[in-house]
């Protein structure tokens, strides 16, 4: 297999040495705060959100604590940033400023994997409702399957604020467990031959104009089709437009660094303050964690099975593992897929296809969240 670039063709080994690091390194910062439990460099736990949440729990559970209550500073932060949904929106601006959508623009077909891998959201909503949760609570629990912490917080606060604490912890915890959950599901659904499938990759350059028009076009299309997704999609695309325009470098860097760090700090300690013992240490919390796991399993299965379905009609087969990368746990999922591919065949490189599906999953999870909000709001 050869990779075609602007400079010509290169073999797999050259591609791996030259391009792998250049496409994963820019996303380390995104991963460290958006999925703050795991370090991509050393595979160790990162306390960027865990520490603020933990200390928020301590402050909220001290007897007669004045940190919560009508005049408590944590309650004030909650009312200002969570109840108004301001913190998740600001985080999406920061995400947009960090993310490069080029891998998706170079491989538009990957957008379908980003959609298929949202299956777990809707199946978990049905399952949670069958277990006795009302529709709004079930929707808030199901959105854990978005594999996207800010989206989970946004929807949970809108539909089930009393469940915000366990839903947030479950969402971030399972994103940290992607390297454990996904390989198990993938191996259950694929054969060794399927995991060895090679995929041709043509690296076409994406123009600066296309990168600038992309966030604008996505905002318009998503806004027309799913108006309730505008706050989430719009803030993400606004951040990306700041990045790609190239004329507001100072704002782009501020969004990527100061804004992301400050909001993460405030968001963590505020979420922690909602986890008082009487609300968190309940059987309901265990159910939420269990259903969150189900959501992640079905997300991965949805992407894999969709790829297998496409292979029934495609001449050039898709490696089904790429479908699993359609979740929003970025870039960990694409890295897991590449590692699995190389374990089966050391000369098989599918990272760029997986990254394209992974980026599509970021958009898919946000749009799925908007669809859930629209459907539930129209019913209730």
Secondary structure, 3 states (H helix, E strand, C coil): CEEEECCEEEEHHHHHHHHHHHHHHHHHHHHHHHCCCECCCCCCECCCCHHHHHHHHHHHHCCCCCCCCCCCHHHHHHHHHHCCCHHHHHHHHHHHHHCCCHHHHHCHHHHHHHHHCCHHHHHHHHHHHHCCCCHHHHHHHHHHHHCCHHHHHHHHHHHCHHHHHHHHHHHHHHHHCHHHHHHHHHHHHCCHHHHCCCCCEECCCCCHHHHHHHHHHHHHHHHHHCHHHHHHHHHHHHHHHHHHHCCCHHHHHHHHHHHHHHHHHHHHHHHHCCCCHHHHCCHHHHHHHHHHHHHHHHHHHHHHHHHHHHCCCCCCCCCHHHHHCCCCCCCHHHHHHHHHHHHHCCCCCCHHHHHHHHHHHHHHHHHHHHHHHHHHHHHC
